[in-house]
Amino acid sequence: MPSKTDRTGGEIDWPHWAERTQRRERTSKFSVTLAQAINDIETELEDRLGVDDWRLSTAAQHRKKDGRPYADVSPNDPGAVVRWTMDGEQYAVAADQYDDLRDNVRAIGLYIAEKRKMNNRPVHTGQDEFATAQLPSGNEDVIVAGDGTGVASTQPPHEVLGVAEDASDDVVEAVARRLSANVHPDNDDGDREEFQRIQEAKEAMLSG
């Protein structure tokens, strides 16, 4: 049984090398409760990915009975970290972009869900979608899921594209096409990483 618990007594297990967000955002786009956001992560990791073990770490006080944060907590540090083990490998995702713990936990859950969906598509890629979240053996504080910059990429796909969560496929494709043209790697001022981020966001929304 995965532990799902955190016994750090209100001290977040944040990767020491990862930069913290200095100016956090307030958002109202997530309609789930903190408990539901954690349950969704549990479903993704246990039921859909079949991980060996996982743990949520936050700066909030966690209940002794199950190790989860109290429903109405509002810690000064709203960041969250989810670590898990799967097939003998360790993984981690961290988020602190938002000023509410619930929203950062939700962002992590969406990131994991998006990566799982991409990993299940019938295409061949150079590496597993979760490779960016994999931790090298012997040093688990070296990498966190993200875009290769060392900072977690947890922004929901509709935010990357700047469209509504329920935007139609036509709108998603049109916006993604326009944004991609501006940062295409073949341009003199192109941005390969941003181009890839847009493509992943488009695919996540179209497959959702």
C-alpha positions as CSV (number, residue, x, y, z in Angstrom):
1,M,0.0,0.0,0.0
2,P,1.5,3.4,-0.9
3,S,2.1,5.6,2.1
4,K,0.3,8.8,0.9
5,T,1.5,10.2,4.2
6,D,3.8,13.0,5.2
7,R,5.2,13.2,8.8
8,T,7.4,16.3,8.4
9,G,5.5,18.3,10.9
10,G,4.8,21.3,8.7
11,E,8.2,21.4,6.9
12,I,7.9,21.0,3.1
13,D,10.4,18.6,1.5
14,W,11.2,21.0,-1.3
15,P,14.2,20.1,-3.6
16,H,17.0,22.3,-2.3
17,W,18.2,23.2,-5.8
18,A,14.9,24.2,-7.3
19,E,14.1,27.9,-7.4
20,R,11.1,29.1,-5.5
21,T,8.4,31.4,-7.0
22,Q,8.8,34.9,-5.6
23,R,5.5,36.4,-6.8
24,R,2.7,33.9,-6.6
25,E,-0.5,34.1,-8.6
26,R,-4.1,34.0,-7.2
27,T,-6.4,31.9,-9.3
28,S,-10.0,30.8,-9.3
29,K,-9.9,28.4,-12.2
30,F,-9.7,25.3,-10.0
31,S,-13.1,24.3,-8.6
32,V,-12.0,21.2,-6.6
33,T,-11.4,21.1,-2.9
34,L,-8.0,20.2,-1.5
35,A,-9.2,16.8,-0.5
36,Q,-10.5,16.1,-4.1
37,A,-7.2,17.4,-5.6
38,I,-5.3,14.9,-3.4
39,N,-7.7,12.1,-4.2
40,D,-7.2,12.8,-7.9
41,I,-3.4,12.5,-7.5
42,E,-4.0,9.2,-5.6
43,T,-6.2,7.9,-8.5
44,E,-3.6,8.9,-11.1
45,L,-0.6,7.3,-9.2
46,E,-2.2,4.2,-7.7
47,D,-5.0,3.2,-10.1
48,R,-3.7,4.5,-13.5
49,L,0.1,4.4,-13.1
50,G,0.4,1.6,-10.5
51,V,3.2,3.3,-8.6
52,D,5.0,1.4,-5.8
53,D,4.8,4.2,-3.2
54,W,4.0,7.9,-3.2
55,R,4.1,10.9,-0.8
56,L,2.7,14.4,-0.6
57,S,4.8,17.0,1.2
58,T,3.5,20.4,2.2
59,A,4.3,23.1,4.8
60,A,0.8,22.6,6.3
61,Q,0.2,20.5,9.4
62,H,-0.9,17.0,8.4
63,R,-3.4,14.9,10.2
64,K,-2.0,12.1,12.3
65,K,-4.6,9.5,11.2
66,D,-3.7,9.6,7.5
67,G,-0.9,12.1,7.0
68,R,-2.9,14.4,4.8
69,P,-3.1,18.2,5.4
70,Y,-6.2,19.5,7.1
71,A,-9.0,20.7,4.7
72,D,-9.0,24.3,5.8
73,V,-5.2,24.9,6.1
74,S,-3.6,28.0,4.7
75,P,0.2,27.7,5.3
76,N,2.5,30.7,4.7
77,D,4.3,28.5,2.2
78,P,1.6,27.1,-0.3
79,G,4.0,24.9,-2.2
80,A,3.6,21.2,-2.7
81,V,5.8,18.3,-3.7
82,V,4.8,14.8,-4.8
83,R,7.4,12.1,-4.8
84,W,6.8,8.5,-6.0
85,T,8.5,5.3,-6.9
86,M,7.6,3.3,-9.9
87,D,9.4,0.2,-11.3
88,G,12.3,0.9,-9.0
89,E,12.8,4.5,-10.2
90,Q,12.1,7.6,-8.1
91,Y,10.2,10.6,-9.4
92,A,9.2,14.1,-8.1
93,V,7.0,17.0,-9.1
94,A,6.9,20.3,-7.3
95,A,4.7,23.4,-7.6
96,D,4.4,26.7,-5.8
97,Q,3.2,29.1,-8.6
98,Y,-0.1,29.8,-6.8
99,D,-0.8,31.4,-3.5
100,D,-3.2,28.6,-2.3
101,L,-2.0,25.1,-1.4
102,R,-5.0,23.6,-3.0
103,D,-4.2,25.1,-6.4
104,N,-0.6,23.9,-6.4
105,V,-1.7,20.4,-5.4
106,R,-4.2,20.6,-8.3
107,A,-1.6,21.8,-10.7
108,I,0.6,18.8,-9.8
109,G,-2.3,16.4,-10.4
110,L,-3.0,17.9,-13.8
111,Y,0.6,17.7,-14.7
112,I,0.7,14.0,-13.8
113,A,-2.5,13.3,-15.7
114,E,-1.3,15.1,-18.8
115,K,2.0,13.2,-18.8
116,R,0.1,9.9,-18.4
117,K,-2.2,10.6,-21.3
118,M,0.8,11.6,-23.5
119,N,2.7,8.5,-22.6
120,N,-0.3,6.3,-23.6
121,R,-0.6,7.7,-27.1
122,P,0.2,5.3,-29.9
123,V,3.3,7.2,-31.0
124,H,7.1,6.6,-30.6
125,T,9.2,9.2,-28.8
126,G,12.8,9.4,-27.7
127,Q,11.9,8.9,-24.1
128,D,9.2,8.1,-21.7
129,E,7.0,11.2,-20.9
130,F,7.8,10.8,-17.2
131,A,11.6,10.9,-17.9
132,T,11.6,14.6,-17.0
133,A,10.4,13.7,-13.5
134,Q,12.8,10.8,-12.9
135,L,15.4,11.2,-10.2
136,P,18.9,9.8,-10.6
137,S,19.6,6.9,-8.3
138,G,21.6,7.9,-5.2
139,N,20.6,11.5,-5.3
140,E,16.9,12.2,-5.3
141,D,17.2,16.0,-5.0
142,V,18.6,16.6,-8.5
143,I,15.7,17.0,-10.9
144,V,12.0,17.8,-10.8
145,A,9.4,17.4,-13.5
146,G,9.6,20.2,-16.0
147,D,10.8,21.4,-19.3
148,G,14.5,20.9,-18.9
149,T,15.1,24.2,-17.1
150,G,15.0,22.7,-13.6
151,V,11.7,24.4,-12.8
152,A,8.5,22.4,-12.6
153,S,6.2,22.9,-15.6
154,T,2.8,22.6,-14.0
155,Q,0.9,25.2,-15.9
156,P,-2.4,23.7,-17.2
157,P,-2.5,23.3,-21.0
158,H,-5.4,25.8,-21.5
159,E,-3.3,28.5,-19.7
160,V,-0.3,27.8,-21.9
161,L,-2.4,28.4,-25.0
162,G,-4.4,31.2,-23.4
163,V,-7.8,29.7,-24.1
164,A,-10.8,28.5,-22.0
165,E,-10.7,25.1,-20.4
166,D,-13.6,24.0,-22.6
167,A,-12.4,25.6,-25.8
168,S,-13.4,23.8,-29.0
169,D,-10.8,21.7,-30.9
170,D,-10.9,24.3,-33.7
171,V,-10.0,27.1,-31.3
172,V,-7.3,25.1,-29.7
173,E,-5.7,24.2,-33.1
174,A,-6.0,27.8,-34.4
175,V,-4.4,29.3,-31.3
176,A,-1.7,26.7,-31.1
177,R,-0.9,27.2,-34.8
178,R,-0.5,31.0,-34.3
179,L,1.6,30.7,-31.1
180,S,3.8,28.0,-32.7
181,A,4.5,30.2,-35.7
182,N,5.8,32.9,-33.5
183,V,8.4,30.7,-31.7
184,H,9.1,28.1,-34.4
185,P,12.7,26.8,-34.1
186,D,13.3,27.6,-37.7
187,N,12.8,31.3,-37.0
188,D,15.8,33.5,-36.2
189,D,14.4,34.2,-32.8
190,G,12.7,30.8,-32.3
191,D,12.4,29.0,-29.0
192,R,12.4,25.3,-29.3
193,E,11.4,24.7,-25.7
194,E,8.4,27.0,-25.9
195,F,7.4,25.5,-29.2
196,Q,7.4,22.1,-27.6
197,R,5.4,23.3,-24.7
198,I,2.8,24.7,-27.0
199,Q,2.6,21.4,-28.9
200,E,2.2,19.4,-25.7
201,A,-0.5,21.7,-24.4
202,K,-2.4,21.4,-27.7
203,E,-2.2,17.6,-27.7
204,A,-3.3,17.5,-24.0
205,M,-6.4,19.6,-24.8
206,L,-7.3,17.7,-27.9
207,S,-7.0,14.3,-26.2
208,G,-8.8,15.5,-23.1
